[in-house]
């Protein structure tokens, strides 16, 4: 199983390269991402917990690492992140439970490095 910190490094490297090679496609997505992630009716922590849940449900290991880190950075407690994971399990079943292992590993790794 890949380490969450390595997955984050991969994301950063790959997105920079995609931005260089495909700015026409990546710029609109980047703008949309920023506008959605801005504080609005929901605060950043809540949005990141929703993103954790969706990351688990859609089985995206890069997204899990990214959004667990962002949720913790936004002030979410480990138990809040795990509740978000179990909401995903409720909605997406056993496979989501298996991907929750990645969230547990990310919490442990990112908490250790604080």
HELIX and SHEET records of a PDB file:
HELIX    1   1 UNK A    4  UNK A   21  1                                  18    
HELIX    2   2 UNK A   23  UNK A   37  1                                  15    
HELIX    3   3 UNK A   44  UNK A   58  1                                  15    
HELIX    4   4 UNK A   61  UNK A   73  1                                  13    
HELIX    5   5 UNK A   78  UNK A   92  1                                  15    
HELIX    6   6 UNK A   94  UNK A  112  1                                  19    
END                                                                             
